[in-house]
Amino acid sequence: MIALLIAGGVSLLYSLLLTPLFVRVFNRLRWGQPIRVDGPKEHEVKRGTPTMGGLIFLSGSVIAYFVGKLIMGETPTPSALLVILMAVGAGAVGFIDDFMKARMQHSAGLGGWAKIVGQVAVAVAFALLGLQFANEAGVTPVSTSVSLFRDLPFDFMALGAVVGIGLVVLWVVLIVTSTTNAVNVTDGLDGLAAGAAIFAFGAYLIIGFWQSAQSCSVALEPGCYEVRDPMDLAVISAAFLGGLAGFLWWNTNPAQVFMGDTGSMGIGGAIAALAILSRTELLLVLIGGLFIIETGSVIVQRLYFKVTKGRRIFLMSPIHHHFELKGWAEVTVVVRFWIVAGLFVVVGVGAFYAEWVLSQ
């Protein structure tokens, strides 16, 4: 519990106090943000704003986690290290994309398929490592079952070891690539993705803390959870929450620094990892509800455009740009979308708790 508070506090102070220093370094390196030529004209004033700010809260969150564990004399757990692996790995893919954009001063960096290949590579490594490191009870960080509030009855391994492991890896890859790209799509307005992600990490902090208190390794009773290292999942969630909260101080409108794909993909990787390791994979539909709406708006727009040969449902996708072009102020769009994200998280955490109550 104390490690959780330390990790959150250190990460918050790191991002809050050191972001101006990072911004000066980014300016010297000329890591400025290029702007989409087809985007809202109001965004032209953002051209050249320092980007790759994801380096700030990703580094801060990782450092804060280890500081918390060191102060408490605790050993880092495989589950938390896997979250860090996924966040840093996905963030590295985003960093390459950001670096190419800044170097060429063009909004096109890595190609879409190149990003997917990078994300898949990180997800495969995460899945294979997650199937190792069983604890005394034989529980590995990554489960071989699909989960909602906990593992569902169907186990991929029932189809055979080789096929089962292959399907587990494919399932993890699907969750990781979907979540990572969904957060990336959402990151289009000052503070939008950061604020929405804070709600998501708050949800996993609560879930991890609750699972730790109701762990089957503590008391074998109805409704207990078989999750590897739930308290440490809460600690790393707190680290990311604190890091993003400090970063949001500088990222809110008018943003002095953007998180870039480095940050959005890193966030997406961390959220996907937390969903998988906490055995709440399908619950991510609610916890990441805003990210799904944003991605869904892009998919629907493209499909409708192709089917109708040039007609559009939205003035522009993702949907946050639609409301901008409808005349909403950027701050209004962001705050209202934060409310939507918060409501989704409340419903998701409420459903998680309700399932536990009904299982008693």
N, C-alpha and C positions, 0 to 999 in steps of 0.2 A: 504493500500500500504506500509506504513512504517513498519507495523507488519510483512509483507512478507520479507522485507529486514532484519529486526532484526532476524527473525527466521532462515533465510538462513545463515546469518553471524555468529550467535551464534553456530549453528549446525556445521558449517564448522570449527570454531576455536576449538570446543569441540573435534571433531574427530582428527583434525590435531595435537593438542597439547597434548591430553590425551592418544592417542593410545599407545605411548611407556610405559606409566604407566600400562595400561591394559595388555600389552604384558608381562611385568615383573610378574604381578599377575598370568597370565595364565601359565607362565613357572613354577612358584612355585607350582601351582595346578596340574602341569603335564597334562595340556590340550593340548596335541600334536596331530597333524593330522596323522592318519593312512593312508596308501596308498594302492590303489587297486593293487593286485598282478598281474592282467592281464593288467594293464595300461602300457603306454609308460615307458621304463626303465629310461629315463631321469628324471622321476618324483621321483625316489628313494631318490634324494637329498633333497626332500621336507618333507620327513618323520620326524615327531616330531615338525614341524613348529606350533606355537601356533594357535589354531582354536577358534571357537565361537566368532570371531570378530564382528559378527552381534550385539552382546550385546553393542558394542561401539556406532555404528551409530544409532541403534534403541533407546537406552537411550538418546543419544544426540539429536536426532530429536524430541522426545517427550518433553524433557526439553526445547529445543529451542522454540518449538511452544508455550508452556505455558509462557515462558519468554517474547516472543513477545506480547502475549495477555495482560500480566500483565503490561508491560511498557506502552502499549497504553491504558490501562484501559478498555479493551474490554472483553466481556464474551465469553468463548469458546462455539462453536456451536455444535449441535448434529452431523452434518456431519463430522466435523474434528475429533470429539471424536470417531465416528464410524470407521474412517480410522485408528486411533490409536488402537482401539480394535482389528481390523482385523490384523494389522501388528504385534502387541504384541502377540495376540493369535496364529497366524500362526508361529511366531518366537518361541513361547514357545514349540510348537510341534517339531520344529527343534532343540531346545535346548536339549530336552529329547533324541533325536536321537544322537546329538553330544556328549552328556555326556556319553551315553552308549558306543559309539565308543572309546572315550578317556579312559574310565574306563577299557574296555576290550582290547584296542589297536588293534582293528579289524575294517575293513572298513564297516562291517555290523552292524548297530545299530537297530533302530526300524524296524520292518517288514513293507513291503509296505502297507499292509492293515491297520496296526496300524496307520501309518501316515495318510492314507485317513480318517480313523475314527476321528482322531483328527482334521483334516482340516474341515471335514463335520460338526463337533460339533461347531466349531468357526463360520463357514459360516451360519449355521442355526440361531445361536444367533444374528449374524450381520443382517441377513435378517428380522427376526422378530422385532428386535429393530428398524431397518431402516424403517419399515412400520408405526412406531409411530412418534411422534414429528412433527406433521404438523404445518406449519407456518400460518400467518394470511390469506394467500391465499389458504390454504388447501394442500400445497405441502409438501409431506413427503420426507425424504432423499432418500429412495429407491422407485423407481417407480414400478407400476404394469404392465408396458408395456416393450417390447423389444425396445432397442434404437440403433441408429446408430450415427447421429450427434445430435439428439434429440429424443424424444419418437416417435416411429412409431405408426400408427393408431391402430394396434391390442393391446387390453388390456386383460390380463389374467382374470380380474375380470368379463369380459363378460360371462365367463363360470360358474359364481356363486362364492359366497364369499369363501366357503371352498375350492373348487377346484382351484379357482384363487390364493388364498394365497399359497396353496400347490405347484402350478406350479411356482409361483414367487420364493419360497424357493428353489425348484429344480433348477431353472435357475441360481440363485445366487450360489448355491453349485457347479454347473457345471463350472461357470466362475472362482470361487475361487480355486477349486481343479486343474483345468487345468492350470491356471496362476501360482499358487504356485509351482506346480511340473515342469512347463516349465522353470522357473527361476532356480530352483534347479538343473535341468539337465544341464543348461548352465554354472553353476558355476563349471568349471573344469580346468580352466587355470587362472594364476595370473591376476587379474584385469578385466577379461572378463565380468562377470556378473555385477560387480560394474559399469564399464564404460557404458555398454548397458543400465543399469537401470537409470543412470544419464540422458541419452537422454529421456527415458520414463517419468521421473518425470519432466523434462523440458517441455515436451509436455503438461502435465496436469497443470503445472504452467501457461502456455500460455492460455490453454483452460479455466481454471477457471477464470483467469483475464479477458479474453474476454467476457465470459458469465456474469460476474459481471457487466461489462460496458454495456452489451446489455440485461440486465435482464428485464423480463416482469414486475417485481415489481418496476422497475425504470421508464420504459416507455413502455407502451403497443403499440407495433408497429410491422410490419412484420419482422419476423426473430428473435424476442426476445426469450429468453430462460427461461423456467420454471424449474429452478434448485434450490434446497435448499442450501443456503450458498455457492455460487460459489467462492466468494473471500476467504473464509476460506479454501476451497479446494486448492486454489492457495497457501495460506500460509503454509499449511501442506506439500504441494508438494515441496515448497522452502526449508522447514526444512529437508526433506529427501534428496533433491538434495545436499544441503550443507553438510549434514552428510556424504553422500557417496563420495563427492569430497574430503573431508578431509581424509576419510578412504582410498581412492584410492592412496593417497600419499605413504602409507605404504603397500598397498596391490598389487601394481604393481610389475612386475617382476624385481628382485627376491623378492617375497612377504615375508614380515616379520611377517605377520599375515594373516590368512584366515578368511573369514566371516562365514564359516561353514553353515550347514543347518539352524542354528539360523538366519543367515543373509539372505540367499537366500529365505527361506520360508517367512521371515518377509517382504522382498522386494516384493515377489509375492503377498502376502496378501494385502499390501498397494496399489500396482498397480491395482489389481482386484477391491478393494474398490473404488479407484478413478474413474475407468471406469464405475462402476455401479452408483455411486453417481453423476457423471458429465453427466449422460445420454449418454454415448458414448461407450456402451458395445461392439457392433460389430466393432467399429473403433479400438478396441484393437488388432484386427488382423493385422493392419498396425503398430500401435504404439509399439506393442510387436512382430513385425515381426521376429526378430532374434530368440527370444525365441521359436516361433512356428517352425522355421526351425530346431533348435536344437532338439526339442521334436519330430518333424516329422521324423528326421533322425533315431532316436531310434526306433520309431514305424515301419517304413519301413524296417529297418534292421532286426528286429525280425520277422516280417511277411514273408519277403523274405527268411529268414533262415529256417523257418518252412515249407514253401511251397516247397522250393527246397531241403529240407532235408540236410542242412548243408552249403549251399553256402551263400556268403555275397556280398552285394553291396559295402559297405564301408570297409576299412581295419579295422576300429573300430568305434563304435558309443559311444557318440554323435559325430557329424560330425567334431567338432574341433580336436578331436583325430585322425581322418582320415587324416587331413592335416599335423598334427605333424608326423605321420608315413610316409607320403609322402615326408618328408624332410624339411618342413617349420619350421623355428625357432618359438619358442613359442610366442615371442614378435610380430613376423610377423603375426601369426594367430590372435592374440588378436587385433592388430591395424586394420587389414583388416576387422575383424568381427565388430569392433566398427564402421567402415565406413558404413558397411551394416546396422547396427542398426540405425545409424544416418540418412541414406537415407530413411529407412522405416518411421522414425518419421517425416522427412520433408514432405514426401508424405502424411502421415496421417494428420498432422496439415494443410497442404495445402488444402487437401480435405475438412477438417472442415471449413476453411475459405471460400473456394469456394462455399460450400453449403449455407453459410450465404449471400454471395454476390448474388447468384442466387435467394435467397428468398426475396430480396428487390423489 
